[in-house]
Amino acid sequence: MSIDARPTVSEPDDDPYLWLEDIDGTRALAWVDTQNKATLAKFSTAATTRDRDMLAAILDRADNIPYVTRRGSHLYNFWKDAANPRGLWRRTTLESFRRTAPEWEILLDVDDLARRESEDWIWHGAATLPKTHDRAILSLSRGGSDAAVLREFDVATRAFVSGGFHLPEAKGGADWLDKDTLVVSSAYGGEAMTTKSGYSRTVRLWRRGSDIANAPILHETTVDSMGLWASIDRTQTSETIWFIDKPGFFDSIIWKGNRTGAKVKLDLPTDTTPDFYRDWLVVKRRTPWTIGGHTHPPDTLLGIALSAFLDGNRSFQVLFEPGDRRALQGFFWNHGNLVLSILDELRPVFEVLTPSASGWSRGTLPGLPEIGVVNVWRLDMEEAEGNGDLLANAQDPITPSTLSLIEHGKTPVILKQAPKTFSAHGLVVTQHEAVSVDGERIPYVQVGPQKETGDAPVHLTGYGGFGLPSLPYYGSAVGKLWLERGGTHVVANIRGGGEFGTRWHDAGRLDKKPRSHDDFAAVAADLVKRGVTRPQRIAAEGGSNGGILITNMLTRYPDHFGALFCTIPLIDMRRYSKLLAGASWIAEYGDPDRPEEWAFLQAYSAYHQAVPGKHYPPILIATTRKDDRVHPGHARKMTAKLQAMGYEAYLYEPAAGGHGYGKDNLETASFIALGYTFLRDKIGFSETGA
């Protein structure tokens, strides 16, 4: 259906580019094709092709770390390389994995499957049957979209089960209750099963041999809710399903139930994040909480016996208290222990708490780096089957990843080390702080040559949304295509992220979202003030929520930058909540249908703030047609509007890739190489050096 016509909602201004929201419309695709050809003709050079092939070879290296998850007696991995661009689902044993060259048993060749079925299949994961792990529900996406087809797979015979569970394409998933029963949280089934955000509105019980259309509904939410999901808790003594109704992105209503439905609604504020293990409940709230006679600040982690809580007891024990720059990033159960992931002044800290009837004991995970980026997670997919083994991954901007095994109570043992993919000779990593417009100190990490020239070609990136931190990972692309050639790379820890907890997030959320943009501009200005570079030599990149960031640099701070690369972006804040999953992000941005909220949304809707006659830096806006999370219309419309105003704006939109840069390593490398070519060209950063 074409949407060339005016929208039915009230628009604040004339939108002559609404027709570009018709994703597969003939007129829209013809326009996109013209844009792609023009962009590629200008920036897809011989050097770009060399960069693409070089980066693809790095992504396809045989000695890259194969990350694994234990299911039963095997470690499972999904692997892509040049010979298997769509990937192999495979497994091995821990004993074999410890070797330099493990012996892999291939379970599914997705390239072969796509050829045989003439489908654009992209792997989206597997849910295996607990304990035996001889059956799996495979999730297969067409072209990389979030929506996927669910199909039952026999792991022993390596074949799909004839007449087995098969759910057509939709957003959502399923998990095993037993061998003949699935708990389904899927939007499949039409409007009655789908929220405005496009996610599941129901949780259904699907028995083998029955029609999903007749599957009993165990729990249901409203169409205005973000979505409803189910989690099967196999650590409990009796069958337990947790039903998670999310009225908004940061809120949850939790029900305890079983295969007959939701039974008990937990007496918890909606802005809490709970986790359960046997008879223990831990919970963290985003706002102050007065309970049990005590008032706890936001992000305090509390623990209590689940049975006592259900009986009305509210005598929680404090397990973690936040500081101004000390924040809990996450927590998970592991074989009866609670593992806390903490950032303390951006340094990684991991604590381990063990509950008992007499209280909670506390310790730390030994042997982990105290600087850089460290992630720790459970080796076992199923907590109820775990033995306490953990995996840890450590890296920094010039040191590639090291994967270690932490067996229960022991120090880490290195399993795999990623290869060095670029030369770090002469590079130093330093941390600095910029001062934003309101006086807040904004940290950033800088990687580059030790000697400042005042003219460094800088690649600056940030995110600033949804409480997600931006950390200085080892990046092969920026390393090979920027740092190795004499450039400088900077990661900005702007507000809206989660580096310092909820207060940092809320300081860049809703009407305060422009603060995160001010922070990013402050980092750019500080680089100039410190004598690192000049504005015309700063190339900024951001994606998704970072698309709002980058386009606000275009309209609000154009003099701070020489070029901008905006990927899979959110831009039009008037229409965003009506496009694909946009309604689910109202808690982050605000509701444009409320006049009082549109008043502040409009201020950072770059699609509406862009005006002719300014000195905007050149911008490349790149998206993918199969992105069913952030609508490609954002990128298309912004490009069209900027071009009509006479600005130097380019669009790149490959046909596949989902909410990412490509469906395989070559496509991902092509996307990145094109963007870096554009940035280097526009700031005068030559191929052979600064």
C-alpha positions in Angstrom: 0.0 0.0 0.0 1.3 3.4 -0.9 1.4 6.2 1.7 2.0 9.1 -0.7 -1.0 10.7 0.9 -1.1 13.0 3.9 -1.1 11.2 7.3 -4.3 11.0 9.3 -2.5 12.4 12.4 -2.1 16.1 12.8 1.4 17.1 11.5 3.2 20.2 12.8 4.4 21.1 9.3 4.1 20.0 5.7 5.9 16.7 5.2 6.3 16.2 1.4 8.5 13.1 2.0 6.0 10.9 3.7 5.9 8.7 0.7 9.4 7.6 1.5 8.0 5.6 4.5 6.5 3.1 2.0 9.4 0.7 2.5 8.9 -1.4 -0.6 6.9 1.1 -2.6 7.8 1.5 -6.3 8.4 5.2 -6.1 10.4 5.0 -2.9 12.6 2.2 -4.1 13.3 4.0 -7.4 14.4 7.0 -5.3 16.6 4.8 -3.0 18.2 3.1 -6.0 19.1 6.5 -7.5 20.6 7.6 -4.1 22.6 4.4 -3.7 24.1 4.7 -7.1 25.1 8.3 -6.5 26.7 7.5 -3.1 28.6 4.5 -4.4 29.8 6.3 -7.5 31.3 9.0 -5.3 32.7 7.0 -2.4 33.0 3.4 -3.4 36.6 3.8 -4.7 39.3 1.3 -5.3 40.6 2.2 -1.8 37.1 1.5 -0.4 37.1 -1.9 -2.0 40.6 -2.7 -0.5 39.3 -1.5 2.9 36.2 -3.7 2.6 38.2 -6.8 1.7 40.7 -6.1 4.4 38.0 -5.7 7.1 36.0 -8.7 5.8 39.2 -10.8 6.0 39.6 -9.7 9.7 36.0 -10.6 10.5 36.4 -13.9 8.8 39.6 -14.9 10.5 39.8 -18.5 11.5 41.5 -17.5 14.8 38.8 -15.2 16.0 37.3 -16.2 19.3 34.3 -18.6 18.9 32.1 -17.6 21.8 30.2 -20.5 23.3 27.3 -21.4 25.6 27.0 -24.7 27.4 23.9 -26.7 26.9 24.1 -30.1 28.6 27.4 -31.7 27.9 28.3 -29.6 24.9 29.5 -26.1 24.1 27.4 -24.5 21.3 28.7 -21.8 18.9 27.4 -19.9 15.9 30.3 -19.2 13.4 30.6 -17.1 10.3 33.5 -16.9 7.9 34.2 -16.3 4.1 33.2 -19.9 3.3 30.1 -19.8 5.5 28.8 -16.2 5.2 25.4 -17.0 6.7 27.0 -19.3 9.3 27.3 -22.7 10.9 25.5 -23.8 14.1 28.0 -26.2 15.7 29.1 -27.7 19.0 32.1 -29.2 20.8 33.1 -30.3 24.3 34.8 -28.2 26.9 37.8 -30.5 26.7 38.0 -30.0 22.9 37.4 -26.3 23.2 40.5 -25.9 25.4 42.6 -26.9 22.4 44.0 -24.5 19.8 41.9 -26.2 17.1 38.7 -27.7 18.6 36.8 -30.5 16.8 33.4 -29.1 15.8 30.3 -31.0 15.1 28.2 -29.1 12.5 24.5 -29.2 13.3 23.2 -26.8 10.7 24.7 -25.0 7.7 22.6 -21.9 7.2 24.1 -21.2 3.8 23.1 -24.7 2.6 19.6 -24.3 4.1 19.1 -20.9 2.4 20.1 -22.4 -1.0 17.9 -25.5 -0.6 14.9 -23.5 0.5 15.5 -20.4 -1.7 15.1 -18.2 1.3 17.2 -15.3 2.6 17.7 -17.0 6.0 19.7 -15.3 8.7 20.4 -17.1 12.1 18.6 -15.6 15.1 19.3 -18.2 17.7 18.1 -21.5 19.2 16.2 -22.6 22.3 17.1 -26.2 23.2 15.0 -28.6 25.3 16.4 -28.4 28.8 18.2 -31.5 30.3 18.4 -33.5 27.1 19.0 -30.7 24.6 18.1 -33.1 21.8 15.4 -30.8 20.3 15.6 -27.1 19.5 13.4 -24.3 18.4 15.4 -22.4 15.8 14.8 -18.8 15.0 15.4 -17.8 11.4 15.0 -14.3 10.0 14.5 -13.3 6.4 17.2 -10.7 5.6 18.1 -10.0 9.2 14.8 -8.4 10.4 13.7 -8.8 14.0 10.7 -10.8 12.9 11.6 -14.5 12.5 10.2 -17.9 11.7 10.3 -20.6 14.5 11.0 -24.2 13.5 11.5 -27.4 15.5 14.9 -29.0 14.9 16.1 -32.5 15.9 19.7 -32.0 17.1 20.5 -35.7 17.0 19.5 -36.2 13.3 20.4 -32.6 12.3 17.1 -32.2 10.6 13.9 -30.2 11.0 11.1 -32.2 12.6 8.4 -33.2 10.1 5.1 -32.1 11.5 6.8 -30.4 14.4 6.4 -27.0 15.9 6.5 -24.4 13.1 5.4 -20.7 13.7 5.4 -18.3 10.7 7.2 -15.0 10.7 6.6 -12.7 13.6 8.4 -10.8 16.4 8.9 -12.9 19.5 9.9 -16.4 20.5 9.1 -19.6 22.3 10.6 -21.7 25.1 10.1 -25.3 26.1 7.9 -26.2 29.0 8.4 -29.9 28.2 9.0 -31.9 25.1 5.5 -31.6 23.8 4.7 -28.1 25.1 5.9 -24.6 24.3 5.3 -21.3 26.0 4.9 -18.8 23.1 5.5 -15.0 23.4 4.9 -14.1 19.8 3.1 -11.4 17.9 2.0 -14.0 15.3 -1.8 -14.2 14.9 -2.9 -10.7 13.7 -3.8 -7.5 15.6 -5.3 -9.4 18.6 -1.9 -10.8 19.3 0.2 -7.6 18.7 0.8 -4.4 20.7 1.2 -1.0 19.0 4.9 -1.6 19.4 4.7 -4.7 17.3 5.5 -7.2 20.1 3.6 -10.0 21.6 0.4 -9.1 23.4 -0.2 -12.6 24.8 1.6 -15.6 26.2 0.1 -18.9 24.9 0.5 -22.5 25.7 1.1 -24.5 22.5 0.8 -28.3 22.7 2.3 -30.6 20.1 -0.1 -31.4 17.2 -2.4 -28.5 17.9 -3.1 -25.4 15.9 -1.4 -22.2 17.3 -4.7 -20.4 16.6 -6.4 -22.6 19.2 -3.6 -22.4 21.8 -4.9 -21.3 25.2 -3.9 -17.8 26.3 -2.2 -17.9 29.6 -1.9 -14.1 30.1 -2.7 -11.0 28.1 -1.8 -7.4 28.1 -3.3 -4.3 26.5 -2.6 -3.1 23.0 -0.9 0.0 24.4 1.6 -2.0 26.4 5.1 -2.4 24.9 4.7 -6.2 25.1 4.3 -9.4 27.2 6.9 -12.1 27.7 7.3 -15.2 29.7 10.3 -16.7 31.5 10.3 -20.3 32.7 12.1 -20.6 36.1 13.5 -24.1 36.4 15.2 -23.4 39.7 11.9 -23.5 41.6 10.6 -26.7 43.3 7.4 -26.6 41.3 6.6 -25.5 37.7 7.0 -21.8 37.6 6.4 -19.3 34.8 7.1 -15.6 35.3 4.9 -13.4 33.2 6.5 -10.0 32.4 4.1 -7.3 31.2 6.0 -4.2 30.1 3.7 -1.2 30.0 6.8 0.8 29.0 10.5 0.3 28.1 11.6 0.7 31.8 8.6 -0.7 33.6 7.4 -4.2 34.3 4.5 -5.9 36.0 5.5 -9.4 37.2 3.1 -12.3 37.7 4.0 -15.7 39.1 2.1 -18.6 37.5 2.3 -21.9 35.7 0.8 -23.6 32.6 -2.6 -22.7 33.7 -2.0 -19.0 33.7 -0.8 -16.1 35.8 -1.7 -16.6 39.5 0.0 -14.0 41.8 0.9 -10.5 40.9 4.1 -9.4 42.7 3.7 -6.4 44.9 6.6 -4.5 43.3 6.7 -1.0 41.8 6.7 -1.1 38.0 10.1 0.5 37.8 11.9 -2.4 39.5 14.1 -5.0 37.9 13.8 -8.3 39.8 15.6 -11.7 39.5 14.7 -15.0 41.1 16.6 -18.1 42.2 14.9 -20.8 44.2 13.6 -19.1 47.3 15.5 -15.8 46.7 14.3 -12.5 45.2 16.6 -9.6 44.4 15.3 -6.3 43.1 16.6 -2.9 41.9 14.4 0.2 41.5 15.0 3.2 39.3 13.5 5.7 41.8 13.7 6.1 45.6 11.9 3.4 47.5 10.6 3.6 51.0 9.9 0.0 52.2 10.3 -1.9 55.4 10.8 1.4 57.2 13.7 2.5 55.1 14.1 4.8 52.2 16.6 3.5 49.6 18.1 5.7 46.8 17.6 4.7 43.1 19.7 1.7 41.9 20.0 0.2 45.4 19.9 -3.6 45.1 17.8 -5.4 47.7 17.4 -9.1 48.6 14.9 -11.1 50.5 13.5 -14.7 50.6 10.9 -15.0 48.0 8.5 -17.0 50.2 8.8 -14.4 52.9 8.1 -11.6 50.4 5.0 -13.4 49.1 3.8 -13.8 52.7 4.0 -10.0 53.1 7.5 -9.6 54.7 9.3 -6.5 53.5 12.5 -6.7 55.5 14.9 -6.5 52.6 18.7 -6.6 53.0 20.8 -4.0 51.1 23.1 -5.8 48.7 24.4 -2.8 46.8 24.4 0.9 47.3 25.3 3.2 44.4 27.7 6.1 44.5 27.8 9.3 42.5 30.1 7.6 39.9 29.7 4.0 41.1 26.8 2.2 39.4 25.4 -1.4 39.1 25.5 -2.4 35.5 23.8 -5.8 35.9 23.3 -8.8 38.1 22.6 -12.5 37.5 22.4 -15.8 39.5 25.0 -18.4 39.1 24.8 -21.7 40.9 23.3 -20.1 44.0 25.6 -17.0 43.9 24.6 -13.6 42.8 27.1 -11.9 40.5 27.2 -8.1 40.4 28.7 -6.2 37.5 29.8 -2.7 38.7 31.4 0.3 37.1 33.3 2.4 39.7 34.6 5.5 38.0 34.3 3.5 34.8 36.5 0.7 36.2 35.1 -2.8 36.1 34.4 -4.5 39.5 32.7 -7.8 40.1 31.2 -8.9 43.4 29.8 -12.3 44.3 27.1 -12.6 47.0 25.8 -15.8 48.5 22.5 -15.9 50.4 21.7 -18.0 53.4 19.3 -18.1 56.2 21.8 -16.2 58.3 22.4 -13.4 55.7 24.4 -12.7 52.6 28.2 -13.3 52.4 30.2 -11.2 50.0 33.4 -11.6 47.9 34.9 -10.6 44.6 35.9 -12.4 41.5 39.7 -12.6 41.6 42.2 -12.3 38.8 40.2 -10.0 36.5 41.7 -6.7 35.0 40.8 -3.5 36.9 41.0 -1.4 33.8 39.6 -1.7 30.3 36.3 -3.5 29.4 35.5 -6.7 31.2 32.3 -8.8 30.8 31.4 -11.8 32.9 28.5 -14.2 32.2 27.4 -17.7 33.1 28.8 -20.5 30.8 25.6 -22.5 31.1 22.4 -21.5 29.2 20.2 -23.0 31.9 20.9 -21.8 35.4 19.3 -24.9 36.8 21.8 -27.1 35.1 24.9 -24.9 35.9 27.8 -25.9 38.0 29.0 -22.4 38.7 31.4 -22.0 35.8 31.7 -18.5 34.4 33.2 -16.9 31.3 35.1 -13.6 31.3 36.0 -11.5 28.4 38.6 -8.7 28.8 39.9 -6.1 26.4 40.8 -2.4 25.9 41.1 -0.2 22.8 44.5 -1.5 21.8 44.4 -5.0 23.4 42.2 -7.6 21.7 39.8 -9.8 23.7 40.9 -12.6 26.0 38.3 -15.2 26.9 38.8 -17.0 30.2 37.0 -19.7 32.1 36.4 -19.1 35.8 35.6 -22.5 37.3 33.7 -22.4 40.6 35.9 -20.8 43.2 39.0 -20.7 41.1 41.0 -18.0 39.3 40.5 -17.3 35.6 42.2 -19.7 33.1 42.7 -18.3 29.5 40.7 -20.3 26.9 41.1 -18.2 23.8 42.8 -15.0 22.7 41.7 -12.9 19.8 44.3 -11.9 17.2 45.7 -8.4 16.9 44.0 -7.0 13.9 45.8 -3.7 13.6 49.2 -2.2 14.7 48.9 -0.3 18.0 52.5 0.9 17.7 52.8 4.4 19.1 49.2 4.5 20.3 48.3 5.5 23.9 45.0 5.3 25.7 44.1 8.3 27.9 41.0 9.4 29.8 39.8 13.0 30.0 36.7 15.0 31.0 34.9 17.8 29.2 32.6 20.3 30.9 29.1 20.4 29.4 26.9 23.5 29.2 25.5 23.0 32.7 28.9 22.3 34.4 28.6 18.5 34.4 31.9 16.6 33.9 31.7 14.3 30.8 34.3 11.6 30.6 35.8 10.4 27.4 38.5 7.9 26.3 41.0 8.9 23.7 43.2 6.6 21.6 45.8 7.9 19.4 49.4 9.1 19.0 51.1 10.4 22.1 52.2 13.6 20.5 49.4 16.1 19.9 49.7 18.1 16.6 46.6 20.2 16.9 45.4 18.7 13.6 44.6 15.1 14.4 42.0 13.4 12.2 39.5 12.4 15.0 36.8 9.8 14.9 34.4 10.6 17.7 31.5 8.3 18.7 28.8 8.1 21.4 25.3 6.9 22.1 23.6 8.4 25.1 20.4 6.5 25.4 18.4 3.8 27.1 20.8 3.6 30.0 23.4 1.8 27.9 27.1 2.6 28.6 29.5 3.4 25.8 32.7 1.6 26.6 36.1 1.6 24.9 36.2 -1.8 23.3 38.9 -3.1 20.9 37.6 -2.3 17.4 39.1 -3.9 14.4 37.4 -1.4 12.0 38.4 1.8 13.7 41.8 0.3 14.4 42.6 -0.8 10.9 40.9 1.9 8.9 41.6 4.9 11.3 44.1 4.4 14.1 46.7 2.5 12.1 46.8 5.3 9.6 47.6 7.9 12.1 44.1 8.9 13.3 42.7 9.4 16.8 39.6 7.7 18.1 37.4 9.0 21.0 34.5 7.4 22.9 32.3 9.9 24.7 30.4 8.9 27.9 27.5 11.3 27.5 24.4 11.4 29.6 21.5 9.3 28.6 23.8 6.3 28.9 24.2 4.1 32.0 27.8 4.7 32.9 26.9 6.2 36.3 23.5 4.6 36.7 19.9 5.9 36.5 20.8 9.4 37.4 23.1 9.6 34.4 20.5 8.0 32.2 17.6 10.3 33.3 19.8 13.3 32.9 19.7 12.6 29.1 16.1 11.3 28.8 12.8 12.8 27.7 12.9 16.6 27.9 16.6 16.4 29.0 17.7 14.5 25.9 19.3 17.6 24.4 21.7 17.5 27.4 23.3 14.3 25.9 23.8 16.2 22.6 25.3 19.1 24.5 27.7 16.7 26.2 28.9 15.3 22.9 29.5 18.7 21.5 31.4 19.6 24.7 33.7 16.6 24.1 34.3 17.8 20.5 35.1 21.3 21.8 37.4 20.0 24.5 39.5 18.1 21.9 40.0 21.5 20.2 40.7 23.2 23.5 43.3 20.6 24.5 45.1 21.1 21.2 44.3 17.7 19.8 42.6 18.8 16.7 40.4 21.5 15.0 36.7 21.2 14.3 37.1 20.6 10.5 39.1 17.5 11.4 36.5 15.9 13.6 34.4 13.1 12.1 31.5 11.9 14.2 29.6 8.6 14.0 26.5 7.3 15.8 23.8 4.8 15.1 20.2 4.0 16.1 19.5 6.3 19.1 22.9 7.8 18.1 21.2 8.9 14.9 19.3 11.5 16.9 22.7 12.5 18.3 24.4 12.9 15.0 21.6 14.8 13.3 21.5 17.1 16.3 25.2 17.8 15.8 24.2 18.7 12.2 21.5 21.1 13.2 22.7 22.4 16.6 26.4 22.2 16.5 27.4 22.2 12.8 30.6 24.3 13.4 32.0 21.6 15.7 32.5 18.9 13.0 34.0 18.3 9.6 31.8 15.3 8.6 29.0 13.1 10.1 28.2 9.4 9.6 24.6 8.6 10.8 23.6 4.9 10.8 20.3 2.9 11.1 19.0 6.2 12.6 16.1 7.5 14.5 15.5 11.1 13.3 11.9 12.2 12.8 10.6 12.6 16.4 7.0 13.5 15.2 6.4 10.2 13.4 8.7 7.8 15.3 6.1 6.4 17.6 4.0 5.3 14.6 6.7 3.6 12.8 7.5 -0.1 13.5 8.8 -0.5 17.1 8.8 3.2 17.8 5.9 3.2 20.3 8.1 1.1 22.6 10.5 4.0 23.1 8.1 6.6 24.4 9.5 6.1 27.9 12.9 7.2 26.5 11.9 10.1 24.3 8.3 11.2 25.1 5.0 11.0 23.3 4.7 13.3 20.3 0.9 13.1 20.4 0.9 15.0 23.7 1.3 18.7 22.9 3.4 19.3 26.1 5.8 16.5 25.1 5.9 17.4 21.4 7.1 20.8 22.6 10.4 19.4 23.8 10.6 16.6 21.2 10.3 19.1 18.4 13.4 20.9 19.8 15.6 17.8 19.1 13.7 16.4 16.1 16.4 17.3 13.5 14.0 16.5 10.7 12.0 19.5 11.8 14.9 21.7 12.9 16.8 21.5 9.7 16.6 24.8 7.9 18.2 26.2 4.7 21.0 28.7 4.7 23.2 27.2 7.4 26.8 25.8 7.1 26.0 22.1 7.8 28.9 19.7 7.5 28.5 16.9 4.9 26.6 13.9 6.2 26.2 10.3 5.1 23.0 8.6 6.4 23.0 4.8 6.1 20.2 2.4 6.9 19.0 -1.0 5.8 15.7 -1.9 4.1 15.1 -4.9 6.4 15.4 -2.9 9.6 12.0 -3.6 11.1 13.0 -1.9 14.4 13.9 1.6 13.3 12.1 2.5 10.1 14.3 3.2 7.1 12.0 6.2 6.4 13.9 8.2 9.0 17.1 8.1 6.9 15.3 8.5 3.6 13.3 11.5 4.6 16.1 13.3 6.3 18.4 12.8 3.3 15.7 14.1 0.9 15.0 17.1 3.0 18.6 18.1 3.3 19.3 17.6 -0.4 16.2 19.8 -1.2 17.7 22.5 1.0 21.0 22.3 -1.0 23.1 20.5 1.6 25.7 17.8 1.0 23.8 14.8 2.1 24.1 11.2 0.9 22.0 8.0 1.5 23.1 4.4 1.5 20.5 1.7 2.0 21.4 -2.0 1.3 18.5 -4.3 0.9 19.2 -6.6 3.9 20.9 -6.4 7.2 18.1 -5.7 9.8 19.0 -3.3 12.6 22.7 -3.7 11.9 25.2 -3.3 9.1 24.8 -6.5 7.1 23.6 -10.0 7.0 27.2 -11.4 6.7 30.7 -10.2 7.3 31.2 -8.9 3.7 28.1 -6.8 3.8 29.1 -5.5 7.2 32.6 -4.6 6.0 31.1 -2.9 2.9 28.9 -0.7 5.1 31.7 0.3 7.4 34.3 0.8 4.7 32.0 3.1 2.8 31.3 5.2 5.9 35.0 5.5 6.8 35.9 6.5 3.2 33.3 9.2 3.3 34.5 10.5 6.7 38.2 10.5 5.7 37.4 12.2 2.4 35.4 15.0 4.0 37.9 15.9 6.7 41.0 15.6 4.5 42.4 12.4 6.1 44.4 10.7 3.3 44.6 7.0 2.8 48.2 6.8 3.8 48.2 9.0 6.9 46.9 12.1 8.6 
